[in-house]
Amino acid sequence: MTLNIDQEYKALIPPLSAEEFAQLEANILRDGCLHPIVTWEETIIDGHNRYAICKKHDLPFKIITMEFDDRDAAMDWMDTNQLGRRNLSPVDFKLALGRRYNRTKKSVGKPEGTILGQIDPISTAAKLATQHGVSEATVKRAGKLAEAVEAHPEIKEAIASGKSIKEAMKEHEEPPTTVF
């Protein structure tokens, strides 16, 4: 079976290093594909690397199909799934958390925490902070980081190359405009 690969979905998942990919490939060749490929509308939302390895070696794999209302819901599931993994780097954790925060704010609308015109006394940031064991300020900063990376993907590349988040963000700040 051939599954679809959506590049926007794939970009949400932190890439494996060459060593990690080689280890995963060795494990799958030795034990088979132990974890199913997760799809939505025949598009992979979890298991891109397992799928590539299984296709390369013509190995069988299982599929779990998820149902979501829309792309944002599928991406939110992907980020939530990633946030539950132990091997997530601090930067990838912040990006996934920030994307969840921004997506959730967008889905419930402004002001923050409003659902269908009713004010919810617990903000989106507070809910996510509680779920993920961080502060509200951390959630909001993560949202700003995710927005910046979405606007300037080279920020994530700069961080991956060893620069701090602060250094990478500073390099890509828009220069202030002069008012005459």
Buried (B, 14 or more C-beta within 10 A) or exposed (E): EEBEEBEEBBEBBBEBEEEEBEEBBEBBEEEEBEEBBBBBEEBBBBBBBBBBBBEEEEEEBEBEEBEBEEBBBBBBBBBBBBBEEEEBEEBBBBBBBBBBBBBBBEBBEEEBBEEEEEEBEEBBBBBBBEEBEBEBEBBBBBBBBBBBBBEBEEBBEBBBEEBEBEEBBEEBEEEEEEEE
